[in-house]
């Protein structure tokens, strides 16, 4: 997080959900990707100390947006992303 967002964080919890995704063949060809997909985990973290300003590393991240968990359907385009996000929010409901 320090490299990509310029902030120090404190990890509160790691999700037990390991998610996977694969790109469609057309996307791999179109973007000349060297990989088919990836895997990942979600974390709950807080910026610590809390007064730090987020400064994104523009080579790695094109932008960010804070959304409410009720807005997931408006921002995730792929059903699998929505499904995983809802499971993660449910898993971490004690933090929301």
FENZI-V441325 format. One record per pair of residues at least 24 apart in sequence whose ideal C-beta (glycine too) atoms are under 8 Angstrom apart, sorted by the first residue. I is the first residue (numbers start at 1). J is the second residue. Records with the same first field share a line. If there is no record, write none. Layout:
BEGIN
I=J + J
END
This chain:
BEGIN
1=45
3=57 + 60
4=56 + 57 + 60 + 61
5=54 + 55 + 56 + 57 + 61 + 64
6=52 + 53 + 54 + 55 + 56 + 57
7=47 + 52 + 53 + 54 + 55
8=47 + 48 + 49 + 52
9=45 + 46 + 47 + 48
10=45 + 46 + 48
11=43 + 44 + 45
12=43 + 44 + 45 + 46 + 95
13=43 + 44 + 92 + 95
14=41 + 42 + 43
15=41 + 42 + 43 + 88 + 91 + 92
16=91
17=41 + 42 + 84 + 87 + 88 + 91
19=80 + 84
21=78 + 80 + 81
42=84 + 88 + 92
44=92 + 95
69=96
END
